[in-house]
Amino acid sequence: MISTTTPLAWTELLQLPLHQRLLPLPPAVRDFVHQVNLATGVDAVPEALPVDAALRTDLEEALAGMPERVRALVAPRLLGICIGRGLGSCGITDIVLDAGDNSLLGCIVLLDAGLMAECGANAWASWKDNLPFHADGGFTLDTAIATAPDDTRAGALQFLLLHEFGHVLSAGGDFLPRWWEAAPARAFPFLDLGWTADAAGRFVPHAGCDFALRGAVDFYGANKLPSAALVTAYAGLELSGYPSLYGATNPYDDFAECFATWVHTQMLGRPYAVRIDLDGAPQAWLEPFWASARSASRRAFMERLLGKAEDIGAAQELMAA
């Protein structure tokens, strides 16, 4: 979390249209991310980058292409999108607190422009989904999130931002515990769909929701699995209630992946297809999550939050913090 003694410098950003809240990584945020990377063994040194014209155009296109309802939910909570390099992951969302009274001012989304280089949406999505596994010439994943017109960096940025915006909503909502505080012993509408806190306060899957290698998957660390392990991992995922392998790592990414894939496929009508290849030859396809029976409880939640115009009151209730 970022604690600031100059809250107005952050909250004044809320007066700007969403697509204008783009800025280089502020020094305080850069230093915080560096300390987190050092503490977690991530070999990445963050630095600020200017928002160049090409990146600004792609980000504005990504934001403009989102449903108005999504932008309306995010706008009151998103202080800015900060651009840097060496963050340790493609995107990070964190909170900004007023140092005076410890109140939540809003969220910032950090984007690593170095990892979001000029490549298409499908190439980026496939690269990310293969991160936990060794590239040893065996099994690989092919992830398609765009058809030809949208297979651009803007398309990749839109999907990444939707994931990060899921974190923004969870920080300001009441359906997950606040990640920066100890979870209170009470019900949370989304958490309770698939997770519980153990005696040590760690989140663990409900009985019957866990699967082989789920806890061993490491997307941005050094603990990579053999490529053949992806067959085991994805076979287990397909029997679980989680939307993606990344979403199976913890309840916050569970919601962020649900949010991103729901908006992407159900609201924007875009593809999300995962295929397993062996030496480049297709072997198997993952069943689409939102078309499967295993998505039923999360589908009901997402329909309440985003699904129907008449559910605006229900969405506001879920977002009440």
C-alpha positions in Angstrom: 0.0 0.0 0.0 1.1 3.6 -0.6 0.6 6.0 2.3 0.7 9.7 1.3 0.9 12.9 3.1 -0.4 14.8 0.1 -3.8 13.2 -0.6 -5.0 16.0 -2.8 -2.2 15.3 -5.3 -3.9 11.9 -5.8 -7.6 12.7 -5.4 -7.5 15.6 -7.9 -6.8 12.9 -10.5 -10.4 11.7 -10.0 -11.6 14.9 -11.7 -10.0 13.8 -15.0 -11.7 11.6 -17.5 -10.7 8.0 -17.1 -8.5 7.9 -20.2 -6.5 11.0 -19.0 -5.4 9.4 -15.7 -2.2 8.2 -17.3 1.1 9.1 -15.7 4.7 7.9 -15.3 5.4 5.7 -12.2 5.7 8.2 -9.3 8.9 7.9 -7.2 7.1 6.8 -4.0 5.3 4.0 -5.9 8.6 3.0 -7.7 10.4 2.7 -4.3 7.6 0.7 -2.8 7.5 -1.8 -5.6 11.3 -2.1 -5.4 11.1 -3.0 -1.7 8.3 -5.6 -2.4 10.4 -7.1 -5.2 13.5 -7.3 -2.9 11.4 -8.9 -0.1 9.8 -11.5 -2.4 12.9 -12.4 -4.4 11.8 -10.9 -7.6 14.7 -9.9 -9.8 13.3 -6.7 -11.2 14.2 -3.1 -10.6 11.3 -0.7 -11.3 11.7 2.6 -13.1 9.3 5.2 -14.4 8.6 5.6 -18.1 7.0 8.4 -20.0 3.6 7.7 -21.6 4.6 7.9 -25.2 2.2 8.7 -28.0 1.8 5.1 -29.2 1.2 3.7 -25.7 -1.3 6.5 -24.9 -3.2 5.7 -28.1 -3.4 2.0 -27.3 -4.4 2.6 -23.7 -7.1 5.1 -24.7 -8.4 2.6 -27.3 -8.4 -0.2 -24.7 -10.4 2.0 -22.2 -12.8 3.4 -24.8 -13.6 -0.2 -25.9 -14.8 -1.3 -22.4 -18.5 -1.3 -21.6 -19.8 2.0 -20.2 -21.0 0.1 -17.1 -17.5 -1.1 -16.4 -16.0 2.3 -16.7 -18.7 3.8 -14.5 -17.9 1.3 -11.7 -14.2 1.8 -11.9 -14.0 5.6 -12.4 -14.8 6.6 -8.8 -12.1 4.3 -7.5 -9.2 4.5 -10.0 -6.7 7.3 -9.2 -4.5 6.6 -12.1 -2.7 4.2 -14.4 1.1 4.4 -13.8 3.5 3.4 -16.5 6.9 1.9 -15.7 9.3 -1.0 -16.4 10.8 -3.7 -14.2 7.7 -4.1 -12.1 8.0 -7.9 -11.8 4.7 -8.5 -13.5 2.6 -7.1 -16.3 0.3 -5.3 -14.0 -0.1 -4.5 -10.3 -2.9 -2.9 -8.4 -2.5 -1.3 -5.0 -4.2 1.1 -2.7 -3.3 4.7 -1.7 -4.1 5.7 1.9 -4.2 9.1 3.5 -1.4 9.1 6.0 -3.3 11.4 8.2 -6.4 9.3 9.0 -5.5 6.0 7.1 -8.6 6.4 4.9 -8.7 4.8 1.5 -8.2 7.4 -1.3 -8.5 4.9 -4.1 -6.4 2.5 -6.2 -3.6 2.8 -8.7 -2.9 0.4 -11.5 0.8 -0.1 -12.5 1.6 -1.3 -16.0 5.0 -2.7 -17.1 5.5 -1.2 -20.6 8.5 -3.5 -21.1 6.4 -6.6 -20.7 3.6 -5.1 -22.8 5.8 -4.6 -25.9 4.4 -4.2 -29.4 2.8 -7.7 -29.9 -0.7 -8.9 -30.5 -3.2 -9.9 -27.8 -3.0 -13.6 -28.6 0.8 -13.7 -28.4 0.8 -11.9 -25.1 -1.9 -14.1 -23.6 -0.1 -17.3 -24.7 3.2 -15.9 -23.3 1.6 -15.2 -20.0 -0.2 -18.5 -19.6 3.0 -20.4 -20.4 5.0 -18.5 -17.7 4.7 -21.2 -14.9 6.1 -23.9 -17.2 9.5 -24.6 -18.6 9.8 -24.0 -22.4 11.5 -27.3 -23.1 10.0 -28.1 -26.4 7.3 -30.3 -25.1 3.8 -29.1 -24.1 2.7 -25.5 -24.5 -0.5 -23.5 -24.2 -2.0 -21.5 -27.0 -4.4 -18.9 -25.7 -6.6 -16.9 -28.1 -8.4 -13.8 -26.7 -8.8 -11.9 -30.0 -9.9 -12.3 -33.6 -7.9 -10.5 -36.3 -9.2 -6.9 -35.9 -8.5 -6.9 -32.1 -5.3 -9.0 -32.1 -3.2 -5.9 -31.2 -1.4 -4.5 -28.2 -4.5 -2.4 -27.4 -6.4 -5.7 -27.2 -3.8 -7.2 -24.8 -3.9 -4.0 -22.7 -7.7 -4.1 -22.5 -7.7 -7.6 -21.1 -4.9 -6.8 -18.7 -6.7 -3.7 -17.5 -9.9 -5.6 -17.0 -8.1 -8.0 -14.7 -6.5 -5.1 -12.8 -9.9 -3.3 -12.6 -11.3 -6.4 -10.9 -8.7 -5.7 -8.2 -9.8 -2.1 -8.1 -13.4 -3.1 -7.5 -12.5 -5.6 -4.9 -10.6 -3.0 -2.9 -13.6 -0.7 -2.8 -16.2 -3.4 -2.6 -17.6 -5.6 0.2 -17.6 -9.0 -1.5 -14.0 -9.9 -0.6 -11.9 -9.1 2.5 -9.5 -6.1 2.1 -6.2 -7.7 1.1 -4.2 -5.3 3.2 -6.0 -6.2 6.4 -6.6 -9.4 8.4 -9.8 -11.0 7.1 -12.6 -10.6 9.7 -14.6 -13.8 10.5 -17.8 -13.0 8.5 -19.4 -13.8 5.2 -18.1 -12.4 2.0 -20.3 -13.0 -1.1 -17.5 -13.8 -3.5 -14.9 -15.3 -1.2 -17.5 -17.8 0.1 -18.0 -19.3 -3.4 -14.7 -21.2 -3.3 -12.4 -20.1 -0.4 -12.0 -20.1 3.3 -9.4 -18.8 5.7 -7.4 -21.4 7.7 -6.3 -21.0 11.3 -3.2 -19.0 10.1 -5.3 -16.6 8.1 -4.3 -18.1 4.7 -6.9 -18.6 2.1 -7.5 -22.2 1.1 -9.9 -23.7 -1.5 -13.1 -25.3 -0.3 -13.1 -29.1 0.0 -13.5 -30.5 -3.5 -12.3 -27.3 -5.2 -8.5 -28.0 -5.0 -6.6 -29.8 -7.6 -3.1 -31.2 -8.3 -0.4 -28.5 -8.7 -2.7 -25.6 -8.0 -0.6 -24.5 -5.1 2.7 -25.0 -7.0 1.9 -22.7 -10.0 4.2 -19.7 -9.9 3.5 -17.2 -12.7 6.2 -14.5 -12.1 8.7 -16.3 -9.9 11.5 -18.8 -10.6 9.7 -22.0 -9.6 8.8 -23.2 -13.0 7.2 -26.7 -13.5 8.0 -29.1 -16.3 6.0 -28.5 -19.4 4.2 -31.9 -19.0 2.8 -30.6 -15.7 0.5 -28.3 -17.6 -1.6 -31.3 -18.7 -2.1 -32.3 -15.0 -2.7 -28.7 -13.9 -5.3 -28.0 -16.6 -7.1 -31.3 -16.2 -7.6 -30.4 -12.6 -8.6 -26.8 -13.4 -11.3 -28.1 -15.7 -12.9 -30.0 -12.8 -12.7 -27.0 -10.4 -14.8 -23.9 -10.1 -12.0 -21.5 -11.0 -12.0 -19.5 -14.2 -8.3 -19.9 -15.1 -5.1 -21.3 -13.7 -4.1 -17.7 -12.7 -7.5 -17.3 -11.0 -7.0 -20.5 -9.0 -4.0 -19.0 -7.1 -6.0 -16.9 -4.6 -9.5 -15.4 -4.1 -8.4 -11.9 -5.4 -7.1 -13.2 -8.7 -10.1 -15.6 -8.8 -12.4 -12.5 -8.9 -10.1 -10.5 -11.2 -10.1 -13.3 -13.7 -13.8 -13.8 -13.4 -14.3 -10.1 -14.0 -11.9 -9.9 -16.9 -13.2 -13.0 -18.7 -16.9 -12.2 -18.1 -16.6 -8.7 -19.5 -14.4 -9.9 -22.4 -16.5 -12.9 -23.4 -20.1 -12.2 -22.1 -20.3 -8.4 -22.5 -17.9 -7.8 -25.5 -18.5 -11.1 -27.2 -14.8 -11.8 -27.7 -13.0 -15.2 -27.6 -11.2 -16.9 -24.8 -9.9 -20.3 -26.0 -7.1 -22.3 -24.4 -5.5 -25.1 -26.4 -2.8 -27.6 -25.3 -0.1 -28.3 -27.9 2.6 -31.0 -28.0 5.6 -29.9 -30.1 3.3 -27.5 -31.9 0.6 -30.0 -32.7 -2.9 -29.4 -31.1 -3.7 -32.0 -28.4 -6.7 -30.8 -26.4 -8.9 -27.7 -25.8 -10.0 -26.4 -22.4 -13.8 -26.2 -22.0 -14.9 -22.5 -22.0 -15.5 -21.6 -18.4 -18.6 -19.5 -18.7 -20.3 -22.1 -20.9 -19.7 -24.8 -18.3 -21.8 -26.0 -15.4 -18.8 -25.4 -13.1 -19.2 -21.7 -13.5 -22.8 -21.6 -12.1 -22.2 -19.9 -8.8 -19.7 -17.3 -10.2 -22.1 -16.7 -13.1 -24.9 -15.8 -10.7 -22.5 -13.4 -8.9 -21.3 -11.7 -12.2 -24.9 -11.4 -13.4 -25.7 -9.6 -10.2 -22.7 -7.3 -10.6 -22.7 -6.7 -14.3 -25.2 -8.8 -16.2 -28.5 -7.0 -16.6 -29.6 -3.3 -16.6 -32.2 -4.0 -14.0 -29.6 -5.2 -11.6 -28.0 -1.8 -11.1 -29.3 -1.7 -7.5 -27.8 -5.1 -6.8 -24.5 -4.0 -8.2 -24.4 -0.9 -6.0 -25.2 -3.1 -3.0 -22.2 -5.4 -3.8 -20.0 -2.4 -4.2 -21.0 -0.8 -0.9 -18.0 -0.7 1.4 
